[in-house]
């Protein structure tokens, strides 16, 4: 999967969709509110954990949020 960005839509009360680019190590999230954020230098292990997590919002809060530098997309 190296070099392949993956985009997922999911049933979540918080996260509408996310996209991970393994070459850039970048995780892009769109929340149900419509806000979009780009998290930088996210290791593939963190993304795989999100894929496996039953609650994407809980995983995000515990393992992504406040752990990686991010920018808000307009």
ZIFENBEL-V399713 format. One record per pair of residues at least 24 apart in sequence whose C-alpha atoms are under 10 Angstrom apart, sorted by the first residue. I is the first residue (numbers start at 0). GAP is how many residues later the second one is. Records with the same first field share a line. If there is no record, write none. Layout:
I->GAP / GAP
This chain:
7->43
9->46
10->44 / 45
11->42 / 43 / 44 / 45
12->42 / 43 / 44
13->41 / 42 / 43 / 44 / 46
14->40 / 41 / 42 / 45
15->40
16->39
17->29 / 32
18->28
19->24 / 27 / 28
20->26
21->25
25->44
26->37 / 41 / 43
27->42 / 43 / 44 / 45
28->31 / 43 / 44
29->43
30->26
33->40
34->37 / 38 / 39
35->35 / 36 / 37 / 38
36->33 / 34 / 35 / 36 / 37
37->30 / 31 / 32 / 33 / 34 / 35
38->25 / 26 / 27 / 28 / 29 / 30 / 31 / 32 / 33
39->27 / 28 / 29 / 30 / 31
40->27 / 28 / 29
41->25 / 26 / 27 / 28
42->25
